[in-house]
Amino acid sequence: MAIGEAGLGSARRGARPKRLEATMRGRLGRECVYVPSCRFGLYVALRHWCPPGGRVLMSPVNDDVIFFVVLAAGLRPVQAPLNPLDASIDVDAVPDETWGSLSAVLTTNLYGNPDDTPWLREKCDALGIPLFEDGAHAIGSEVGGRPVGSWGDASVFSLSKHVGAKAGGFLAFADPGLRDALEKSCADLLLPGRLTAELAYTVRPYAEAAVRGLGLRRAAWATLRLLGLMEREEIRMPLCPQELARAVAAAPDLTAHDSWVRVDMHDYRLRSGALRLGRIGRRLDRLDGVLAACRAGTELLLSTPWARPHSKVGPVPAQPLFRVPLFVADRDAARAALERRGIVVGYLYDPPLDDYAGERFTDPSPDPAGARWFARHALPVDPLRARRIVEALDDARVRPAEVPGGLGPTRG
């Protein structure tokens, strides 16, 4: 009887990822495999499509975790020139000699603003190399009349962002015949789930709600620092170049890079248990309402003076952005003004990855000015709190940034 119950429990756990995959497949129109995190899915994709030693074009304004995933896959990051108004890859500003050296291209779709994926698709097809889409911030965004994630050979999504599940993701791919191979790759890399991790995941929302309700946010952060549990004292995590060089020498190897890849999400490669999958499913079922609210907040924020740089490239469609990058003269002062109102600004990516990691670990952008301007002046704010943010910035008399002459996308 106990064996039968165990088998039934296993079958139920297996059914939950299939339901999640079916939901995402309906949204995207592509085959999807559930993964415990976006970063895990990206590693699987890079290992499947790219030979070790290959070169991957990517944005220098990106989460450092993604940079370390590329290194863990045994690949060389190549930093692209950017459009400074949305941090998308400036396709036409990439030198011809760079295009000729690449093994793949990785988009960012930062904060939900799409990269020029149709043009990148054309370039990759001409070169015979894969295109990967990072849709972590862009689960509801569209480009070229199609959802973000439906252009690349593979795409990855996070359920920690719009869905708010703080776990889970998808690896989507164009060729459904690859499903068995990719599922096996995932299974080979996954670590067994832990009961302690599942319990911690279950109680975390209640603990966070209690901290917010009691006004103990700052005390909680101070306690984490004292216990040595804060992995980021600055915007970027510590690079630890000597240790990183040893890990790079061992690549491709996810375990060797674990201390970098796991930052902010230590469960990134654990099998998901029933409690986790159940909560993720309930959150995913509410996604359409969240996207509608994000779109409304995005419209409001893009109507403010801090979004004026967007007017230089014409009307911006109201995507349901995960964060809206406002452009302010003094980012740190604006951030402090919001924090005084209890609004914490995260998802900052400053300095750009080539300035952060140096030529030892990446090829620098041929034109770093756009990335540096964006990283210094972009204030990514939550569209779900749009009215409170506008009030706080108005009251603090935050000045909009001015776009220097000469900065802008290569194409119109």
Beta strands, then each sheet from edge to edge (+ up, - down):
strand 1: 31-35
strand 2: 55-58
strand 3: 76-79
strand 4: 104-106
strand 5: 131-134
strand 6: 142-143
strand 7: 146-147
strand 8: 154-158
strand 9: 169-173
strand 10: 324-327
strand 11: 378-381
sheet 1: 1+ 9- 8+ 5+ 4+ 2+ 3+
sheet 2: 6+ 7-
sheet 3: 10+ 11-
end
